[in-house]
Amino acid sequence: MRKRINIAYWGFSHVSQKTLEILIESKGYYPKLLIVKQKDVLKANEFAEKYKNKFKVIASTAPNLKELFSENKINLSLVVSFGEILNEETINIPKHGTINIHYSLLPKYRGASPIESAIINGERETGVSIQKMELKLDSGPILISKSKKIKANESTGSIENKLIPIGVDLFLKTTKDITRNKIKEQIQNEKYISISKKIEPKDMVLDLNDKNIYKKYLALKRRNKLSFRYGDLLVKITKARFTDNKFVIEKVIVPGKRETLFADFKRNYKIC
């Protein structure tokens, strides 16, 4: 059995954590280093304690990153939903460079919200790509990818739960290919590039007359911040469904009040 590659794992978003949990608990693969943003160091250390501190937690701003990589014999970095672009020097520290699990079929939906963008745009298929990172955002050669169908009424959370284990398996296959010198790089076709932008607070305010509102709801509801404007009020949507080709709001929260039925909200505010 070939020895596993020593990795530095970058990321501590909920997607990063789920991926690492599967990697450790289902595959028995521990990183040597868990690299997180400064604001996440405390929580990341608590996470590491759960696994008996079998890996070290360091901040991405650590000035001695190169020395830490050398001390821990890191020869590959894995980036999962880290949320920041690494500089070229950092990308190239490990012997085998830096790879990234990206939740789209690159070059489609480069950027911060690939799953949400696929849902909003009505895609019937998405997937996972392992790319070798370059300085330019999500532009590196693809090492391996796998597609997955998007079913009707699937939300971001549902799709994520299917793609994360696929990403783990593709990563493990990639590491095996690296150790066997069987890596094949596929240059991304610039002709098919599309960008998924970062979700901003303004994107969480829905237009109730938008014909694409239900897809936006499915894509963004997990963030638990969806709302609509009624006069000066920003009304939070807590439950909705799609029935007879109509977006039906079931429950809402008016600022300063408790959750209520949307029907009661309309009656109290005299909405037809």
GIKA-V771729 format. One line per field, one symbol per residue. ss: DSSP state (H for helix, E for strand, L for the rest). burial: 1 if it has 16 or more other ideal C-beta (glycine too) atoms within 10 Angstrom, else 0. A space follows every 10 residues. Layout:
ss = ???
burial = ???
//
This chain:
ss = LLLLLLEEEE LLLHHHHHHH HHHHHLLLLL LLEEEELHHH HHHHHHHHHH LLLLLEEEEL LLLLHHHHHH HLLLLEEEEL LLLLLLLHHH HLLLLLLEEE EELLLLLLLE ELLHHHHHHH LLLLEEEEEE EELLLLLLLL LEEEEEEEEL LLLLLHHHHH HHHHHHHHHH HHHHHHHHHL LLLLLELLLH HHLLEELLLL HHHHELLLLL LLHHHHHHHH HHHLLLEEEE LLEEEEEEEE EEELLEEEEE EEELLLLLEE EHHHHHHHLL LL
burial = 0000111111 1100111111 0111000011 1111111001 1001001100 0000111101 0000100110 0101111111 1100010001 1011011111 1111111111 0111111111 0010011111 1111000111 1111100001 0001110111 0011011101 1001100100 0010000100 0000010010 0011010000 0011111111 1100011100 0000111101 0000001010 1111000001 0100100000 00
//
